[in-house]
């Protein structure tokens, strides 16, 4: 049974990016009214990685739920507004661009904040008007699944209906790409779906985007992913790499040659990754004596090293682990991994046999290839 979760308001998936060409800086104004904000601080991330890798932010204080922020910018930026301080969890995404941006909403419903007034934010509103009700309904439908068996008729019925809703959103957004290649939203849509679309379809859609969209932040990432996916396509040899285990000892992918190895990309903070671990533990125990093993590569950073190691112990992951713990994710980028979890089943000869398999799909593939030994 395929599993998936609908995440409301994906940072990049539900946003639109249109007016993004680089040029002379122009004025922007953000007029906001958030009920319940009071006189708290409002922080706009103008740039996430500024000087010395520190975010460039604009901070103002609200006055009776209202705030105004002014500045200059030379392009459209996908960014966010934080309410209540840098460490606050209360935030929402928007597009910072020249013009007058209007923000309105409630502190206890930031996922429903309305952002209008400029081309990109207005365009985003149109997209959300279609997608938000579907995501909301999907979340409501997911709740009963907790009390149902995966093999029950009702579980399968609800899961099928949820998948149909996801497919309707995907179809809507892909159609948007086809109709609006000049919109930065098109690059955003492809970014979110770059690992769910067949490489031929992804590349064909990407090639319809004009140069300025391809050279946007999202466009550049998609272009690199396309190149990486073609590099690590099924049937190609998995590129070798050397990393470090939890004790700092070298771990090399080619050391596992001769076995069927699942190269799994994950991180300790990744909920879907952790949710898949019981399945991996079961498969490992079942097939480890038949030539199957697992090598996990974590995209965690050095400051999370202890959490990474603790997650390995807590989730009972007894196979090989590796990570650079530097946040650069060089190896995951080489494999075109975005987002995690993502995995590659590699044969004894080092060739990639499959990608992105989970649960029963992964076991079915293992049964198939192990039967050929």
Buried (B, 14 or more C-beta within 10 A) or exposed (E): EEBBEBBEBBBBBBBBBBBBEEEEEEEBBBBBBBEBBBEBBBBBBBBBEEEEEEBEBBEBEBEEBBBEBEEEBBBBBBBBBBBBEEEEEBBBBBBBBBBEBBBBBBBEEBBBBEBEBBBBBBBBBEBBEEBBEBBBBBBEBBEEBEEBEEEEEEBBEBBEEBEEBBEEBBEBBBEBBEEBBEBBBBBBBBBBBBBEBEBEEBBEBBEEBEEBBBBBBBBEBBBBBBEBBEBBEEEEEBBEBEBBEBEEEEBEBEBBBEBBBBBBBBBBBBEBBBEBBEBBBEBBEEBBEEBBBBBBBBBBBEEBBEBBBEBBEEBEBEBBBBBBBEEEBEBBBBBBBBBBBBBBBBBBEBEBBBBBBBBEEBBEBBEEBEEEE
